[in-house]
Every structure is written in C-alpha cells, then in structure tokens.
C-alpha cells in the first residue's frame, strides 16, 4: 500500500487552506475547526478526500496557538458568580457582576468559560509555506500508518544509524545479519503500552528518512505499508532530545568522579549470534577488564530472555542488561533473565557498582542483580 501523498500539484490548494487559517484569527477554536466541513466540500472538485482535508487542517493548526480572551480570569469569575448566586437569583448575580466589571451580560457570559478548549481564541503564529505544510502532512500521514503496523522490516545503507535511532526510542528490534535487515515489532503486536509504543515508532521515522537509501515495509491489518527514499518525505526533520545521550553524559561524569578507573565507550562493538547482530549501548573498560552494557527500552519477557541469552553466549566479557520495569509490554509474566532493574531513570552509581560486581561474578557465582 502506498500512502495518498500530497505532491507539488496540491500546493495551490494548500495555499487556500493557509489563507483560511489566517481568516480564523480571533475566532474560537470551535469556530475555526468548523471550517473543515466547508473546506472539505470545496475540495471535492479537486478530488481530495475529506479525510485528507481534516488531516491537513490538523497539521496546519499546529502553526497557530490559542489563548483565553477575557479581562477577568474565568475561574475567578465563576467563583464570584457562584458565590453571588448562593444568596440571590442567577439573573441578579449576573447583573451585579456585569456592573462590577463594566461589561455587557453577553460579554460576561462569554468570559465565564473562555478557558474551555473550544472557547479559546485562535492566534496565528508564523505561517508555513505550501511546501512546509505538504512535508508536515506527508510525514504525519506516514507516521500515523506506521503506528498501526504489527511488524516492520527495514533495510538501509546506514545500518548503525538506523539501529541507534530505533534503540534510542526503545523499540523492540532484532537485526538479521543476512541483508542486513532490521525487524521491529509494531504497536499492534503488543499487549500493553500500545499507545506509548506507537508514539515511539512514529518518532523513529524522521531519523530513517534522512538516510540516502532505505526501504520500510510494515504489516498492516490489510495490506503492506511501503516507504523508501523515493517517497515524498522531508529528508531533514527536527530530532527529539535524546535521553540516551543525556544518560551517556551523566554516566561519563559519574565515572570521572568515582575514581574507579572505568572509561565509557559507546556502541564500540558489534556482536553476531545465530544469524543476528547486536549493537550493545556501551562498553565499560578498565585496563584489560571490559563490561558490556545493554539498556533495554520496551520489552516483553520473551524478547528480553532471548536477547540476554544471545548476548551472554556471544561475548566473553561480563554483560549487564539494564531493564526499565515501567516499559513492560506484557504484564502476564515476569522476566527470568538476570538483569539490573530500574524505574524510568538508571542511576549511574548503581551501574558502576553493577560493573564491579559483574567483574567479580566472572570469577565466582555472584549475580549482577545482587546488592
């Protein structure tokens, strides 16, 4: 299945939508969004689907903001009126409040709930060009479809960059050495965290399309999603701040302060096991000692145990698998793998202590997870 992309031939129509947003300046959000029906009707002559109109309008609205248009804070005004209404009629309470604030009753009623999302007033920010709007819509369309896949298969020239981007978002991936190919579970293959995982895999797409050559196939409920370097997607897109990179900086500083002698090396090795490739996140080195560190994002017990078994078998160095317990995608079973568990934020000192234990465990029976 090829998405219904917008192309250069749609730019004239996109300009009319941008003009429509400008005309919504000062209207309520509800009134602005009601324009979609009229725009959809007008788009029929261009054979543009109503769903496309709604999608483009949704993207276009991100170039505007909303604000409360009231001289008095609505919450304070409601408290004032409710207090007055407790001792008099509603009409009398409105009249007293109207006189106090020197406004019409109609204006007062509008202020009462001016903080409701539908009542907030539209303010147009810096407007996009037709090309910017087209690029933003095409990206949103592809991301939306990707978020409904059961399974995704990717080939790319820059394999390491693709794997890094996938791991940065915590995706459940396996890398097939033959090809090589990256296989990622889709949101619909999970029992839990579906919406959160859908957001994660959608945010991965901009990183993929910056590559020179790539191919993505996603298994949908009906059909197969196909995207490659010929798809009309922007080849540059703002990247999110990487929590992984933040942790790397924090860990490097903690290692320097600890005086433990450990140094940090990111993605310095590739491990192959039974036809699969693995790119551990970090390697801690101290002289001839080396500890491999893998930080797992979303996980299921089967995925975790399989990965831990492969990594342990394929490397002679001690291995620490770090597991965020809040990202479990299958709550029905507890993972049996020997892991370093944390919740949302991995403490650098805990990891350093685990590295020391891992080195000792190589000579004895101490478990990495022990304290």
C-alpha positions as semicolon CSV with decimal commas, in nm:
position;residue;x (nm);y (nm);z (nm)
1;X;0,000;0,000;0,000
2;X;0,132;0,342;-0,099
3;X;0,005;0,633;0,115
4;X;-0,202;0,903;-0,056
5;X;0,081;1,156;-0,058
6;X;0,039;1,524;-0,133
7;X;0,255;1,646;-0,422
8;X;0,351;1,968;-0,597
9;X;0,019;1,964;-0,779
10;X;-0,157;2,022;-0,444
11;X;0,037;2,338;-0,349
12;X;-0,222;2,577;-0,492
13;X;-0,492;2,410;-0,283
14;X;-0,269;2,417;0,024
15;X;-0,229;2,792;-0,019
16;X;-0,608;2,831;0,008
17;X;-0,605;2,640;0,337
18;X;-0,327;2,862;0,472
19;X;-0,540;3,167;0,381
20;X;-0,834;3,005;0,561
21;X;-0,630;2,975;0,879
22;X;-0,538;3,345;0,856
23;X;-0,910;3,427;0,839
24;X;-0,961;3,235;1,167
25;X;-0,757;3,487;1,366
26;X;-0,964;3,586;1,670
27;X;-1,225;3,311;1,629
28;X;-1,289;3,046;1,892
29;X;-1,122;2,709;1,840
30;X;-1,462;2,552;1,780
31;X;-1,546;2,807;1,510
32;X;-1,206;2,765;1,345
33;X;-1,230;2,387;1,332
34;X;-1,585;2,410;1,195
35;X;-1,422;2,544;0,877
36;X;-1,317;2,188;0,792
37;X;-1,663;2,094;0,663
38;X;-1,670;2,388;0,424
39;X;-1,312;2,323;0,312
40;X;-1,388;1,954;0,255
41;X;-1,688;2,042;0,040
42;X;-1,476;2,278;-0,171
43;X;-1,202;2,014;-0,206
44;X;-1,438;1,768;-0,376
45;X;-1,392;1,946;-0,708
46;X;-1,021;1,868;-0,679
47;X;-1,096;1,504;-0,592
48;X;-0,936;1,545;-0,249
49;X;-1,082;1,321;0,021
50;X;-1,245;1,468;0,331
51;X;-1,001;1,272;0,550
52;X;-0,710;1,443;0,372
53;X;-0,864;1,785;0,431
54;X;-0,912;1,707;0,801
55;X;-0,554;1,581;0,828
56;X;-0,404;1,886;0,658
57;X;-0,613;2,118;0,875
58;X;-0,495;1,934;1,186
59;X;-0,133;1,988;1,081
60;X;-0,198;2,349;0,984
61;X;-0,350;2,425;1,324
62;X;-0,016;2,340;1,486
63;X;0,111;2,664;1,332
64;X;-0,136;2,857;1,548
65;X;-0,189;2,888;1,919
66;X;-0,489;2,958;2,140
67;X;-0,537;3,191;2,431
68;X;-0,804;3,290;2,681
69;X;-0,977;3,607;2,566
70;X;-1,117;3,752;2,891
71;X;-1,027;4,052;3,103
72;X;-1,108;3,854;3,417
73;X;-0,977;3,504;3,485
74;X;-1,270;3,270;3,404
75;X;-1,205;3,055;3,711
76;X;-1,219;3,360;3,939
77;X;-1,529;3,490;3,763
78;X;-1,708;3,158;3,808
79;X;-1,624;3,155;4,180
80;X;-1,755;3,511;4,213
81;X;-2,081;3,434;4,033
82;X;-2,143;3,107;4,217
83;X;-2,095;3,288;4,549
84;X;-2,341;3,562;4,445
85;X;-2,593;3,307;4,314
86;X;-2,595;3,135;4,653
87;X;-2,781;3,431;4,803
88;X;-2,975;3,566;4,506
89;X;-3,112;3,469;4,166
90;X;-2,886;3,388;3,871
91;X;-3,007;3,694;3,680
92;X;-2,940;3,919;3,978
93;X;-2,594;3,767;4,024
94;X;-2,515;3,829;3,659
95;X;-2,634;4,189;3,681
96;X;-2,421;4,262;3,990
97;X;-2,112;4,104;3,826
98;X;-2,182;4,291;3,499
99;X;-2,199;4,623;3,680
100;X;-1,882;4,550;3,878
101;X;-1,676;4,465;3,571
102;X;-1,847;4,724;3,347
103;X;-1,922;4,487;3,060
104;X;-2,233;4,360;2,882
105;X;-2,412;4,048;3,003
106;X;-2,328;3,878;2,673
107;X;-1,957;3,950;2,723
108;X;-1,975;3,831;3,083
109;X;-2,130;3,502;2,976
110;X;-1,856;3,457;2,717
111;X;-1,585;3,519;2,976
112;X;-1,734;3,262;3,215
113;X;-1,600;2,966;3,019
114;X;-1,343;3,136;2,797
115;X;-1,082;2,891;2,926
116;X;-1,264;2,589;2,778
117;X;-1,056;2,436;2,492
118;X;-1,332;2,500;2,237
119;X;-1,374;2,863;2,350
120;X;-1,007;2,962;2,348
121;X;-0,931;3,217;2,077
122;X;-0,708;3,133;1,780
123;X;-0,392;3,336;1,728
124;X;-0,200;3,265;1,409
125;X;0,174;3,217;1,451
126;X;0,436;3,218;1,173
127;X;0,266;3,061;0,873
128;X;0,417;2,772;0,677
129;X;0,479;2,773;0,305
130;X;0,281;2,529;0,091
131;X;0,589;2,305;0,073
132;X;0,636;2,308;0,451
133;X;0,272;2,219;0,502
134;X;0,293;1,944;0,240
135;X;0,604;1,798;0,403
136;X;0,450;1,811;0,750
137;X;0,130;1,641;0,631
138;X;0,312;1,365;0,442
139;X;0,526;1,294;0,749
140;X;0,221;1,284;0,975
141;X;0,043;1,052;0,730
142;X;0,336;0,810;0,719
143;X;0,379;0,819;1,096
144;X;0,010;0,752;1,150
145;X;0,021;0,445;0,926
146;X;0,344;0,322;1,083
147;X;0,180;0,344;1,426
148;X;-0,082;0,089;1,315
149;X;0,162;-0,179;1,194
150;X;0,202;-0,522;1,352
151;X;0,559;-0,567;1,232
152;X;0,810;-0,355;1,043
153;X;1,109;-0,461;0,832
154;X;1,378;-0,211;0,733
155;X;1,683;-0,222;0,510
156;X;1,918;0,075;0,494
157;X;2,268;0,170;0,391
158;X;2,341;0,335;0,727
159;X;2,254;0,032;0,941
160;X;2,424;0,152;1,259
161;X;2,245;0,488;1,245
162;X;1,910;0,315;1,196
163;X;1,971;0,079;1,488
164;X;2,084;0,368;1,708
165;X;1,767;0,565;1,627
166;X;1,547;0,261;1,695
167;X;1,716;0,185;2,026
168;X;1,706;0,550;2,130
169;X;1,327;0,521;2,118
170;X;1,328;0,186;2,296
171;X;1,184;-0,017;2,007
172;X;1,175;-0,397;2,019
173;X;1,416;-0,478;1,736
174;X;1,612;-0,772;1,603
175;X;1,880;-0,730;1,338
176;X;1,909;-1,007;1,083
177;X;2,272;-1,046;0,971
178;X;2,171;-1,160;0,623
179;X;2,089;-0,840;0,439
180;X;2,118;-0,699;0,694
181;X;1,760;-0,626;0,792
182;X;1,611;-0,460;1,097
183;X;1,286;-0,615;1,224
184;X;1,079;-0,415;1,471
185;X;0,761;-0,513;1,650
186;X;0,469;-0,285;1,569
187;X;0,228;-0,142;1,828
188;X;-0,049;-0,387;1,736
189;X;0,176;-0,681;1,826
190;X;0,186;-0,574;2,192
191;X;-0,050;-0,638;2,483
192;X;0,037;-0,325;2,677
193;X;0,195;0,020;2,626
194;X;0,041;0,021;2,276
195;X;-0,019;0,395;2,252
196;X;0,316;0,486;2,403
197;X;0,497;0,243;2,173
198;X;0,303;0,376;1,872
199;X;0,433;0,724;1,951
200;X;0,786;0,587;1,984
201;X;0,786;0,405;1,650
202;X;0,627;0,704;1,476
203;X;0,901;0,933;1,610
204;X;1,159;0,693;1,466
205;X;1,054;0,759;1,104
206;X;1,217;1,105;1,064
207;X;1,553;0,952;1,158
208;X;1,511;0,679;0,897
209;X;1,424;0,909;0,605
210;X;1,741;1,115;0,649
211;X;1,938;0,819;0,509
212;X;2,049;0,800;0,146
213;X;1,890;0,462;0,070
214;X;1,632;0,280;0,278
215;X;1,324;0,062;0,246
216;X;1,049;0,008;0,503
217;X;0,772;-0,247;0,486
218;X;0,506;-0,252;0,755
219;X;0,248;-0,525;0,805
220;X;-0,097;-0,365;0,837
221;X;-0,431;-0,524;0,920
222;X;-0,497;-0,515;0,547
223;X;-0,204;-0,484;0,311
224;X;0,157;-0,374;0,346
225;X;0,286;-0,022;0,402
226;X;0,581;0,059;0,175
227;X;0,807;0,361;0,217
228;X;1,151;0,421;0,064
229;X;1,387;0,701;-0,037
230;X;1,161;0,788;-0,333
231;X;0,867;0,868;-0,103
232;X;0,788;1,242;-0,085
233;X;0,901;1,283;0,275
234;X;1,126;1,563;0,406
235;X;1,485;1,440;0,427
236;X;1,555;1,656;0,731
237;X;1,333;1,682;1,036
238;X;1,387;1,813;1,393
239;X;1,523;1,533;1,610
240;X;1,399;1,494;1,969
241;X;1,642;1,540;2,255
242;X;1,797;1,202;2,322
243;X;1,753;1,079;2,679
244;X;2,012;0,817;2,589
245;X;2,271;1,085;2,511
246;X;2,185;1,267;2,833
247;X;2,244;0,947;3,029
248;X;2,574;0,893;2,847
249;X;2,698;1,238;2,955
250;X;2,578;1,181;3,311
251;X;2,747;0,840;3,326
252;X;3,074;0,977;3,186
253;X;3,080;1,244;3,457
254;X;2,995;0,990;3,726
255;X;3,278;0,763;3,609
256;X;3,524;1,053;3,623
257;X;3,414;1,145;3,977
258;X;3,414;0,787;4,103
259;X;3,786;0,733;4,058
260;X;3,703;0,372;3,967
261;X;3,920;0,375;3,656
262;X;3,633;0,280;3,424
263;X;3,608;0,458;3,088
264;X;3,296;0,467;2,870
265;X;3,280;0,371;2,503
266;X;2,955;0,399;2,308
267;X;2,849;0,131;2,056
268;X;3,212;0,028;2,007
269;X;3,140;-0,338;1,928
270;X;2,907;-0,545;1,712
271;X;2,810;-0,893;1,830
272;X;2,685;-1,168;1,598
273;X;2,498;-1,469;1,733
274;X;2,297;-1,731;1,541
275;X;2,246;-1,506;1,239
276;X;2,156;-1,195;1,438
277;X;2,352;-0,876;1,503
278;X;2,360;-0,687;1,832
279;X;2,488;-0,336;1,899
280;X;2,532;-0,303;2,278
281;X;2,483;0,054;2,401
282;X;2,805;0,091;2,598
283;X;3,127;-0,084;2,687
284;X;3,298;-0,003;3,017
285;X;3,675;-0,057;3,006
286;X;3,941;-0,053;3,277
287;X;4,278;-0,183;3,171
288;X;4,218;-0,534;3,039
289;X;3,874;-0,554;3,202
290;X;3,566;-0,494;2,991
291;X;3,194;-0,494;3,075
292;X;2,927;-0,479;2,803
293;X;2,616;-0,273;2,887
294;X;2,280;-0,304;2,711
295;X;1,994;-0,069;2,811
296;X;1,658;-0,220;2,712
297;X;1,362;0,003;2,622
298;X;1,019;-0,153;2,568
299;X;1,028;-0,524;2,642
300;X;0,841;-0,848;2,678
301;X;0,976;-1,141;2,884
302;X;1,039;-1,348;2,569
303;X;1,221;-1,061;2,396
304;X;1,435;-0,990;2,700
305;X;1,529;-1,350;2,774
306;X;1,613;-1,419;2,410
307;X;1,832;-1,109;2,385
308;X;2,011;-1,180;2,713
309;X;2,079;-1,540;2,607
310;X;2,223;-1,432;2,271
311;X;2,446;-1,164;2,422
312;X;2,575;-1,383;2,703
313;X;2,661;-1,664;2,460
314;X;2,828;-1,440;2,203
315;X;3,073;-1,244;2,418
316;X;3,339;-1,343;2,669
317;X;3,305;-1,013;2,854
318;X;3,068;-0,975;3,150
319;X;2,728;-0,842;3,040
320;X;2,489;-0,606;3,219
321;X;2,136;-0,585;3,078
322;X;1,957;-0,282;3,225
323;X;1,579;-0,308;3,236
324;X;1,325;-0,027;3,282
325;X;1,040;-0,202;3,462
326;X;0,792;0,070;3,358
327;X;0,821;-0,026;2,988
328;X;0,693;-0,383;3,016
329;X;0,467;-0,466;2,720
330;X;0,340;-0,800;2,854
331;X;0,246;-0,793;3,224
332;X;0,135;-1,158;3,227
333;X;0,481;-1,298;3,309
334;X;0,790;-1,186;3,497
335;X;1,120;-1,178;3,306
336;X;1,358;-1,450;3,423
337;X;1,677;-1,300;3,280
338;X;1,943;-1,178;3,522
339;X;1,913;-0,801;3,481
340;X;1,977;-0,471;3,653
341;X;1,631;-0,330;3,713
342;X;1,538;0,037;3,738
343;X;1,230;0,254;3,703
344;X;1,241;0,534;3,445
345;X;1,589;0,660;3,536
346;X;1,903;0,450;3,564
347;X;2,132;0,567;3,842
348;X;2,496;0,589;3,720
349;X;2,634;0,482;4,059
350;X;2,414;0,173;4,054
351;X;2,553;0,083;3,712
352;X;2,914;0,136;3,825
353;X;2,853;-0,088;4,127
354;X;2,697;-0,348;3,897
355;X;3,005;-0,334;3,673
356;X;3,228;-0,409;3,972
357;X;3,004;-0,700;4,068
358;X;2,999;-0,824;3,709
359;X;3,379;-0,842;3,704
360;X;3,379;-1,033;4,031
361;X;3,094;-1,256;3,909
362;X;3,315;-1,371;3,623
363;X;3,535;-1,537;3,883
364;X;3,257;-1,658;4,112
365;X;2,882;-1,703;4,142
366;X;2,767;-1,353;4,237
367;X;2,458;-1,237;4,040
368;X;2,468;-0,897;3,868
369;X;2,138;-0,801;4,026
370;X;2,258;-0,866;4,383
371;X;2,332;-0,580;4,617
